[in-house]
Amino acid sequence: MKFFFSILFLQCLAVPDLSNVVSLSKTFNSLVITSTSGIGVYDLNSKTVSTFFSTVNPKYGVLSPDGTRIFYFKNNKDLCYYNIPSHEEFYLTTLDFTPEKLGVGQRSLMIKGSGKQMLLDYSGFPIPDSLKERYYNFASEEVKKSINLPPILNPNGNLVPFSTVLFDSLSNLIFVGTRGYGVFLYSRPRGNYVDSVILGLPKVQEIIACGFKKDTLYLLTQNSLTKLSINLKSQIYYPTNLEPTENFLAMDAKDSTLFLISSKGRIYTLWKERIVFDNKLDINPAKVFEFKDGKILFQEGNSIKLMTIDGESLMALNLPSNYEKVKASITKSGIPILLDGKLFLYQKDSLFALSKKPDLDERIFDFVAKDDTLWAITFDKLLKITAKETIAYPLPFQEPEQIICSMEGNLYVIKGQFLATFTGEDFNLQSLPLLEGKILSILPLENQRFFITTNFVYLCQ
């Protein structure tokens, strides 16, 4: 067994919420969106996000003319810049007054506020007025008075408040930033809004489930559903008919129709950009282990049950007592169940103890099902369990925390900040930065990967 160690850390960026707009600026065809939790650069030609990063309370983000730096303020008075090629944030200086405007020139910065004006070089050092440039690109300011533009209504018919407005005379466009609904583009010649864009991950409660189809991530919380495309365009949906004590538990996002199930056993679906009620099952699930292919595997009281989305009961297994850790999955050959470190298989109305086999007498930490093969982790091994045999692969570390089968079928074993990718016979070991929240899934793309945790979505490369 060989272990391949990567020398470099995986570089991961948390996807910020770019819908809560603080200020806007435009450098050539790049629109810089500064939000309450980060900054993103949106290419107006390709309609894609070229750069993004999270930071604390940013304001006045402006891209340098050479496209390598974004200058901005954070925590009100701290002047910083983000180096795009290296993906690093740098502190420059702290002002002794509150800035109200930030302009970026070819070689210098202009800052205005509290009746003062100062010039700085790109390193944050003061320079004389004799080095003042003819043109500075300024970020937009907060809207403090009414703007003569048509109102914008949200899906519920409520007025969307404007947060900032950027006038661009070259394109005859007005970029309107909003609180929670991204940026709207207003055409002066046409006299109407011609486009809108909501980017990043809207601030939501804990993510409890995720799915992927047609280049789009679906992220479920207890009371909302968010669509996030791989180019970071997003949309959030709230149901209008959840009961006060009702919350979502799981979703099935693999088929053409997306289904959600709630704690009241009610089935919802996404229809015409709305979450609508579809069906009511006679169940009150406390936990849903898996929801796929029109089948729901769930726990109700001390029972594990399998039911179709139409209400047909396929299985009911009464557990003899309460277990601290219960996990189950749906496979073609049966229902594997992990009960406090012991692995069982429910098959043909009988429960078989897989952990009594000689190769499976160790405590099982976690498992996943991939087709009809079970992959389990013990103190120091990865086990491949089939009907014919069990094969053990030594892990590159001890006491793993979880095993994940990605949305594309790849296997990952995780311990703290270590990520071991199973290659079929060996492991490729990499080091992750500290990710906030438990990892729910991993989506590998061509040159990068999305890590979905209970708190954030990270883009890693």
N, C-alpha and C positions, 0 to 999 in steps of 0.2 A: 504494500500500500504506500503510495506516494502522496505527499501533501504539497501543494503549490501555494506559496505565500506571496501575495502581492506586496511590493515595497511601498506603494502609495496608498493613502487612505482614499476611500470613495468620497467624492465631493458631493455633498447633498445640500440643496437649497429648499427651504420651506416655501411653498407657494403662498404668497400673501393675498389678502383680500384687497383687490384693486377696484372694487365697486364703490367703496366709501371714499370718494375723491376729495382731496384737500386742495391741490393746485395742479395746473397743467402748463406744459411748455412744449414748443415745437422746434426741432432742429432738422432742417431739410424735410424729409418725409417721415421722420421719427417723432411720434407723440409720446412725451414723457408724462406718465400718470403717477402722481404722488398721492398715496392714500394714507389712511390712519395707521396702517401696519406695514407698509412697504412701498417700493417704487418699481414700476415696470415701464419698459420701452416697447411701444406698439408701432409696427411698421405699417403705415397707411397704404402702401402699395400692395404688399403681399398679404396684409391683414393677419399678421402673425405677431406673437410676442418674441422679440429678439433677446431681451434681457429682463430679469426680475430679481429682486432680493427683498428680504424682510429686514426691517429695522424699527427703532423705537421712535414714535411720534415725529415722523419726518415732515418737512415743509419745503416748498419751493425747489423741487428737483429740476435741474437743467442739464442737458447733455452737452458736452463739449463739442466744438465743431469737428474735431477729428474722430468723434464717436467712441473714445476710449474711457471717458470718465463721466460720472454723473455727480455734480455738485449739489449739495442740499444742506439744510439745517435739521438737526435733531435735538430733542429736548429744549426747543425754543431758541437757544443761543449758541449751540455747538455746531461749528462749520465743519462738514465732513465731505468726503468724496468716495465714490465706489469705483474701484478699478475693474472695468468690464473684462479685460483679458484674463486677469488673475482671480476674479470673483472675490475680491477682498475689499473690506471697508476700512477707511483710514480717517482718523481724527486730525484736523488741522489746527483749529484755534477756537477759543470761546470769546464771544463779544461781551462788552460791558454795557450794551444796550440791546433792545429787542428789535431784531431785523424785520422789516416790512416788505423789502424787495431784494431779490437776488438776480443779478445779471451776469452772464458768462460771455466773455469775449474770446478772441483767438489766443491770448496769452495771459489775460488777467480777469479779475472778478470785481464787480461793483456791487456794494451793499448799501442800502438806504434804510433808515429807520430812526425814530425819535428825533427828527430834524437833523440827522447826521448823514454824511455820505463818506464812504471810504473805499479805497482801491487796494486790492491784495493781488499778489501773484498766485500762481497755481499751487504754491507750497504754503499759502496762508500768511505770508509776510507782507506788511504794508509797503506800498510803492508810491512814489510822488505823483502828483496830478499831471506832470509832464508826460507820463507814460499812459495816460488815459487813451483808450481806443475810441474810434469813431462809432462803433456799433457794439451793443451788448444785447444778448438775448435774455429777456426776463421771463420769469415764471408768472403765471396769473395769481391774482390775489383772491382772498375770500370775498364772496358777494355780501355786501352790507346794505344794499338798497335794491329796490325792484328793478328787474331787467325787462326791457320791452321785447319779449320773445313769447311765442305761444306756450301755454302751459303743457306740462307732461303729466300724464296720468299713469299710475301703476295698474296691474291687472285687476285690482279690486276697485278701481275708479277713484282712488285717492290722489291728491295732488303730490307730485314728487318735488321736494325742495331742491333748488339750485344751490350748490356750494361754491362754485367758482366758474368763471367764464373767460375763455381765451379767444380773442379776435385775431383772425389770420387774413390779412388783406391780400396776400398773394393768391390764395385759393378761394377767396370769397366765402370762406367757411367760418362759422362760429362754433367752437367746441364748448359744450356745456357739461360741466361736472356736477354730479348729483351725490346725495347721501344714500348709498345702498343700491343704486341702479346704474352705476357706471357712467359712461360718457355718451352724450348725444351730439350728432353733427347736424348743424342747421345751415342750409344753403341760403345765402342772401338773394341770389338771382331767382331761385325758385320760390322762396318764401315759405319753406317748410323743412321739417327734419328729414334728412336723406339716409341716415344710418345711425346705429347705436352699437355700443360694444360694452359688455360686462365681462371683466377679466378676473382671474384668480379664484381663490376659494373663499366664498362668502363666510363670514364668521358664523359658525353654527355650534350646536351642542356636540357632545361626544359622538363620533362616528361609530356606528355599531355594525355596519355591514357595507360591503362594496361589491360592485360588479363591473363588467366591461363588455361593450359591444360597439361595433361600428365607430372605432376611434374615440369613444366617449366613456369616461368613468362615471359610474352612478354611485353616489355616496348617501347612505341612509343614516339619519339620526332618529331619535324617538318621535320627533314631530315634523320632520321635513325630508325632502329628497333634493339632492343637488346633482345637476349634470355638469361635468367638467371635461371638455374636449382636450385632446393631447396638445392643442395649440393654446390651451388655458382660457378659452372662452367658457363662460359658466352661466348657469341659470338655476335658480332655486325655486322649489315648489312647496307650498304649504297646503295641507288638506283643510277644507272648510267644515268638515263634519266629524272630526274626531271628538269623542266624548271626553269630559273633563279628566277621567281617570284612565283613559285609553292611550296607548302609545305603540308605535311600530316596533316590531321585533326582528323582522328579516325580510328579504326580498329575493325574487327569482328574476334575474336579469339576462338569462342566457337565451331565451326564446325571443321571437319577434315582439311579443307583448310582455311588458314588465308588470309583475305582480308584487304587492306588498301584503304582509299579514300583521295584524295588530294583536295586542294582549287580550282583546275581546273576541278573538277568532274571526274578525272581519277581514275580508279580502278587498284590497283596493288595487286600482290599476292607473297607469298614466295614459290619459286619453285626451288628444287635442290640447296638449300642453297644460293639462289639469289633472290633479289627483282626484279620482272619483271612486265611489263605493261600487263594488262588483258583486259580493256574495257574503253571506254570513254562515259560518260553520258553528256547530254546537260544541264548541270547545272554549277553554280559557287557558291557553298555554302560558306557563311561567317562563319558558325558555324554548327557543327554536334552535335546534342543532344544525339543520340544513333544510333549504327550500330550493328544490330544483326539479326540472322536468315535470312540473305539475304535482309534485309530492312534497309533503311537509312532515319532517321528522321533528318531534317536539316532546317536551316534558310537561306533564300535567299532574301535580301532586307527586306521588311516588311512582308514577307510570311513565314509560317511554312509549310513544305512540307514533304510528305512521298513517297518514291520511292523504287522500287525493284532494286537489283543490276544489273538487265537486262534492266533497264530504264523504267519500267512500272510505271506510276504515280498512286498512291493510294489515295492521299489527297493533297489539297492545301487550306490553310486557310490564308486569308489576314487580318493582324492585323490593327486596325484603326489608330494606332499611334506607335511611338517608345516607348519601355519600357526599363527601366534601367536593370531590372532583368527578364530574360525569361528562363524558364526551361521546358522541355517536355520529355516524355517517351513513349515507345511503350508497350501497353498491348493488351490482346485478346479482351477486351471489348471496347477499344477506346484509345484516346490519351489524357492523363492528361497534362494540361499546367498550369504552375505557372507564373502569370503576376503581377509583383510588389506586391507580398503579397496576391494575390487572386488566388484561385484554380479553374480551369475550366476543363471540360471534353468534348473533341470533339468526337462525336459519331453519326453515321448515318447522316453525312453532316450537323450536327447542333452542336452548342457550348452551353453547359450548365454551368451555374455558380454554382459550388459546394459551393462556399463561401457564398451563400445566404441561405443555410440551417442553421437552428438554432444552430446546433452543430459546424458549421464551419464559424461563423461570426468573428472569431479572425484572425489577420494577420498571414499568413502562412510564416514561415521563410525558410523552405526547405521541400522537400518530396522525397520519392523513391517509385518505384513500385515493388511489389513482387508478382508474378503471377497476379491475378486480384484484389489484395488488395493494396490500397494506404496507406502509412505510412507518416504522416506529423508532423512537429513540430511547435508549437506556442511559445508564451512567456514562458509558464511554463507547457506545456502538450505535450504528444505524442498521436497522433490521429490515430486510425485504421479505415480506411474508406472502407466500402464495399457497394455493391448495396443495401443491406438491412438496414445497420445501421452504426453509427459512435460511437466508444468507445474511451473514453479519459483516459489516464494514466498520473497521475502527474509526472513530471520530478524531479529528485533530485537537479536540479539547474534551474535558470532562464536565459532567453536570450541565448538559444543554438545557435551554429554557423552552424552546418550541421548534417545531418543524412546520414548514410552509410549503404547500404546492402552489406555485404561482398560477396566475390566470392563463399562462401559456403552457403549463405542465412541468415547469422546472422545479427541482427540489432544493430547498434551502434549510439549513440548520443554524439556529441563532443562539448565541450566548452573549449577553451584554452587548458590547460593541463589536463582537466578532460575527462574521457572516461566512458560513461554509457552504459553497455551492457544490452540489453533487454532480459529477461529470459522467457518471455511469459506472466507474470503477474507483475514481479518486475524488479528492476534494480540492477546490480552489478556495483558499482562505483569504479573506479580505477584512479590513478594519473599517467599521462604520463610524461616522461622527455620532455624537449623542443625539438620538431621535426622541422627541417627546411623545410619550404614549406607547401602547402596545402595538406591534406591527400586525395588521390584519391581513395584508396581502402585498404581493410584489408583482408589478407589471413590467416585464422586460420589453423595451423597444429596440430599435436598430442600434443606437449608440448610447443609450441611457436607460434608466429604469425609474419607474414611479414606485415609491414606498408609501403605502397607505397605512397610517397609524390611527389610533382612536382620536388623536388630537389634530393631526395635520396631514397634508399630502406633500411628500418630498420628491424632488426630481434629482436623481443621483447619476453621476457619470464618472 
